[in-house]
């Protein structure tokens, strides 16, 4: 048996902390949350597969009482699906909502559409297609009187076509007060250059550009593998939140992340960790990307595609906002234990191998506790992965309680003090902020972090 280290020697500990896929430089959040133990029946909820079949790069809107989803071309230029509810059932129409492209475009590569409602009640479509001259992807516009089309191309030329930048794809609209904007990315990765996301003001009808474009985000991370795309802007509280995808869309390196700014023109700061990856979703979705956000009553929805066999299908998950930062139900969010509220225990710094290099130690007394406060986008079952090290004895425990519920035991196998592992606990959380309290049980273990999904 390995014995507990003497109190005069440093020990590993974890506390709850870094925000919700926290941003680089963002303030550390206090932690806490509802929890049950492995004996409870609560369980994590994975994203819903709502359109099975080829439906990539979904753009989703609610017009009136109906939800509409649009996708990159398959058998038609502009696939469209409808539903009375975000979770479905969804009906995919066999009709092409964009039966003809602009005269400037070649057929076959009509990508990542964006549909919005204009002030006069008509509908505006931005779409990317392959130009005849220049021989690049460019962004065109079309209009319709109904959200299902048929959309008629506007003008004889694309709205945006920066040939020197490799072209442009992935348009999205954004309205801020009385000003209208087009957001897009240069297709610079097609010419071996880092792609850039631009913000461009438009007229209210969306057909004319105003002023100069403004760079708001750039491909500059190794994890992005030379690709940064699918920009979508949301304003929440004091934050402008720019969702985007990175990695290679054809495999599981593809992910969804976000960047935030307090001004529309930036500077935008990328999140410390991606919002959605195959790993953060525990393999429930392969290559989650092309995301769009739709407000809801009580809980928002995030839609995105993932690989299902040889096609990319549409998924949906609950989306919440913790201090104006996005949290997706079913995707792991890490909270460092040292960022929680501590009583009669202490943070050990320079903890080799630990997340963020710090842990919470000496949770050894009757009045010792660590409170960690995770955020739940909606009420129900969640899974909590507890990062720990146990160098005392097999089956060391902490008591874990949610609010005033009866504590349950979290049991840790013997690992050694510097060997950080995880155990999983199923919990029930209320919508919003929750508090998980870890107290001393049997023998001794140190806390590194928790991950909630």
Secondary structure, 3 states (H helix, E strand, C coil): CCCCCCCCCCCCCCCCCCCCCCECCCCCCCCECCCCCCCCCCCCCCCEEEECCCCCCCEEEEECCEEEEEECCCCCCCEEEEECCCCCCCEECCCCCCCCCCCCEEEEEEEEEEEEECCCCCEEEEEEEEECCCCCEEEEEEEECCCCCCCEECCCCCCECCHHHCCEEEEEEEEECCEEEEEEEECHHHHCCCCEEEEEEECCCCCCEEEEEEEEEECCCHHHCCCEEEEEEEEECCEEEEEEEECCCCCCCCEEEEEEECCCCCCCEEECCCCECCCCCCCCCEEEEEEEEECCCCCEEEEEEEEECCEEEEEEEEEEEECCEEEECCCCEEEEHHHCEEECCEEECCCCCCHHHCEEECCCCCCCEEEEECEECCCEEEEEEEEEEECCCCCEEEEEEECCCCCEEEEECCCEEEEEEEEEEEEEECCEECCEEEEECCCCCEEEEEEEC
